[in-house]
Amino acid sequence: MVFGKQVRLSRLTELGKMVCVPLDHGFTNGPIKGIEDPEATVRELEKERVTAILAHKGIIKSLVRPPATGIILHLSASTTLGPSPNRKLLISSVEEGLRLGVDGISIHINVGSKEEPEMLQQLGQVADTCDEYQMPLLAMMYPRGELVKNAEDPEVVAHAARIGAEAGADVVKTIYTGQEATFRSVVRRCPVPVVIAGGPRAESDLDVLRMAEGAIRAGAMGVTFGRNVFQHESPRLMVRALRRVVIEGIPAAKAVEVLRVGSG
């Protein structure tokens, strides 16, 4: 029997894998390079069949037409201009996602920050509402805050990911530990699928693709890369290369040739 969450998740993935590009950075950091014109960015991404985009409600409403991708509505936010950048508060709702016709919901939790308790409460409540409406929930579980000494410590990452799963998320997004072996231990101990964040701009295209390859080899469901895609000189080619690694299983060293040919 097929349920609503399965139907919607199928719109966010391809062959069970996810290549998602988050576009929520404008709320936090302002109209940074690559997302000055969200409409143009979305149209570039859909040309290479990114499986999903993730954005705040205002960006989704501003689009001229629905994107040919899955859509995830992001519910929580903070800004770099405010007094508590790590404190993510709800600025939308699951019901708003239903009105907008999205395929999934996401929420951001900074594990280890002093505001962790209220964010965990939000996570639990949003997870219950998502269950009520059969809406997939992606929980962004980041070890980030005053009490986190090493954000890439595999045990800390595993704990953050496990919190997301235990609170009711359908997919957990967290940071890559830097090594396939250590990240495999994170995935193995998380009862729901895991995707990785891209983080700041990497030093090279190959570094980005190797991170994706390591995560997939460790058992991750996919990637949610923002700046390493939309700030790339050719977002379309980066999406094409990521699809080869994540969905087609092509090694990073081979997939990077897409970018070298395209720039030549």
C-alpha positions in Angstrom: 0.0 0.0 0.0 1.4 3.4 -1.0 1.0 6.3 1.5 1.3 10.1 1.0 4.9 10.3 2.4 6.1 7.7 -0.1 4.4 9.6 -3.0 6.0 12.9 -2.0 9.4 11.4 -1.3 9.4 9.9 -4.8 9.1 13.5 -6.1 12.2 14.5 -4.1 14.4 11.7 -5.3 15.4 9.6 -8.3 16.1 5.9 -8.0 16.0 6.5 -4.3 18.7 9.1 -4.3 18.6 12.8 -3.6 20.5 15.7 -5.2 19.0 18.7 -3.5 20.1 22.3 -3.8 19.1 24.5 -0.8 18.3 28.1 -1.6 17.5 29.2 1.9 20.7 31.2 2.4 19.1 34.5 1.5 17.3 34.7 4.8 20.4 34.1 6.8 23.1 35.8 4.8 21.2 38.1 2.4 21.2 38.0 -1.5 24.6 36.4 -1.8 26.3 35.5 -5.1 24.4 32.8 -6.9 21.0 33.5 -5.5 20.6 37.2 -6.3 17.9 36.2 -8.8 16.2 33.1 -7.4 14.0 32.6 -10.4 17.1 32.4 -12.7 18.9 30.0 -10.3 15.9 27.6 -10.1 15.6 27.5 -13.9 19.3 26.7 -14.3 19.0 23.9 -11.8 16.0 22.3 -13.2 17.6 22.0 -16.7 20.0 19.4 -15.2 17.3 17.6 -13.4 18.2 18.4 -9.8 15.9 16.2 -7.8 14.8 18.9 -5.4 15.2 22.5 -4.3 14.8 23.8 -0.8 13.6 27.3 -0.1 11.6 29.6 2.2 7.9 30.3 1.4 8.5 33.7 -0.1 10.9 32.4 -2.7 8.5 29.6 -3.6 5.7 32.1 -4.0 7.8 34.4 -6.1 8.5 31.8 -8.8 6.8 32.5 -12.2 5.9 28.9 -12.6 6.3 25.7 -10.6 9.8 24.2 -10.9 10.3 20.9 -12.7 11.8 19.5 -9.5 10.7 18.4 -6.1 10.1 21.3 -3.6 11.0 21.4 0.1 9.7 24.2 2.2 12.1 25.3 4.9 10.3 26.4 8.1 13.0 27.8 10.4 15.4 30.7 10.2 17.8 33.2 11.8 20.0 35.9 10.5 23.7 36.8 10.7 22.6 40.3 11.6 20.8 39.3 14.8 22.0 38.6 18.3 21.6 34.8 18.1 22.5 33.4 14.7 22.3 29.8 16.0 18.8 30.2 17.3 16.4 28.9 14.6 12.8 29.9 15.0 9.7 28.8 13.1 8.7 31.3 10.4 6.2 29.1 8.5 4.2 26.0 9.0 3.4 22.6 7.5 0.0 23.9 6.6 1.6 26.6 4.5 3.5 23.9 2.8 0.3 22.2 1.9 -1.2 25.4 0.5 2.0 25.9 -1.6 1.8 22.3 -2.9 5.3 21.4 -1.8 6.6 17.8 -1.5 8.5 18.1 1.8 9.2 20.1 4.8 12.6 20.9 6.5 13.6 22.4 9.8 17.1 23.3 11.2 18.3 22.3 14.6 21.7 23.3 16.0 22.6 20.6 18.5 24.8 21.8 21.3 23.8 25.5 21.2 22.2 27.1 24.3 18.9 27.4 22.3 18.9 23.6 21.6 15.9 22.9 23.9 13.4 25.1 22.1 14.6 23.9 18.7 14.1 20.3 19.8 10.6 21.1 20.9 9.9 22.7 17.5 11.3 19.6 15.8 9.1 17.2 17.7 6.0 19.3 17.0 6.7 19.7 13.3 7.3 16.0 13.0 3.9 15.2 14.5 2.2 17.7 12.1 4.1 16.2 9.2 2.8 12.7 10.2 -0.7 14.1 10.4 -0.6 15.3 6.8 1.7 12.6 5.4 4.4 15.2 4.6 8.0 14.1 4.5 10.2 15.8 7.0 13.9 16.6 6.5 15.7 17.5 9.7 18.9 19.5 9.4 20.8 18.3 12.4 24.0 20.3 12.8 26.5 19.9 15.7 26.9 23.7 16.2 27.0 25.7 19.3 28.8 26.7 22.5 29.0 23.1 23.8 30.4 21.5 20.6 34.2 21.2 20.8 34.6 19.3 17.5 31.7 19.5 15.0 33.3 16.7 12.8 33.7 14.2 15.7 31.9 11.1 14.3 30.3 10.4 17.7 29.0 14.0 17.9 27.7 13.8 14.3 26.1 10.4 15.0 24.4 11.7 18.1 23.0 14.7 16.2 21.7 12.5 13.4 20.2 10.0 15.8 18.3 12.9 17.5 16.6 13.8 14.2 15.6 10.2 13.7 14.3 9.7 17.2 12.3 12.9 17.0 10.4 11.6 13.9 12.2 13.0 10.9 12.0 10.9 7.7 15.4 12.1 6.4 18.3 13.5 8.3 20.7 16.0 6.9 24.0 16.4 8.7 27.6 17.2 8.1 30.1 14.8 6.5 32.8 13.6 8.9 35.5 13.8 6.3 36.0 10.0 5.9 33.9 7.3 4.4 34.6 4.9 7.3 33.6 7.2 10.0 30.6 8.5 8.2 29.5 4.9 7.6 29.2 4.6 11.4 26.9 7.6 11.4 24.7 6.2 8.7 24.6 2.7 10.2 23.3 4.0 13.5 20.7 6.4 12.1 17.4 4.5 11.5 16.3 6.9 8.7 18.0 7.9 5.4 20.9 10.4 5.7 21.9 13.2 3.3 24.9 15.4 3.7 25.3 19.2 3.8 27.9 20.8 1.5 29.1 23.5 3.8 31.2 26.5 2.7 32.7 26.7 -0.9 35.2 23.9 -1.3 38.7 24.4 -2.7 38.1 22.4 -5.8 35.3 20.7 -7.8 37.0 17.3 -7.1 36.8 17.9 -3.4 33.0 18.5 -3.7 32.5 15.3 -5.7 34.8 13.2 -3.5 32.7 14.3 -0.5 29.6 13.2 -2.2 31.2 10.0 -3.3 32.4 9.2 0.2 29.0 9.8 1.7 27.2 7.6 -0.9 29.7 4.8 -0.5 29.1 5.1 3.2 25.4 4.5 2.6 24.0 8.1 2.5 20.8 8.7 0.4 22.2 11.8 -1.2 23.5 15.3 -0.9 22.0 18.8 -0.2 24.7 21.1 -1.6 24.0 24.8 -1.7 26.9 27.2 -2.2 29.1 24.6 -3.9 26.4 24.4 -6.6 24.8 27.8 -7.0 28.0 29.7 -6.5 29.8 27.5 -9.0 30.8 29.2 -12.3 28.5 26.6 -14.0 25.8 25.4 -11.5 24.3 23.2 -14.3 27.5 21.3 -14.9 28.0 20.8 -11.1 24.5 19.4 -10.9 25.3 17.1 -13.8 28.5 15.9 -12.1 26.8 15.3 -8.8 24.0 13.3 -10.5 26.7 11.1 -12.0 28.2 10.4 -8.5 25.0 10.2 -6.5 22.5 8.6 -8.8 24.6 6.9 -11.4 27.4 5.7 -9.0 30.2 7.0 -11.2 33.5 7.7 -9.3 34.3 11.3 -8.5 37.5 11.2 -10.5 35.5 10.3 -13.6 32.5 12.6 -12.9 34.7 15.7 -12.6 35.5 15.4 -16.3 32.1 16.8 -17.0 33.3 20.1 -15.5 36.6 20.1 -17.2 35.1 19.5 -20.6 32.4 22.1 -20.0 35.0 24.8 -19.0 37.3 24.0 -21.9 
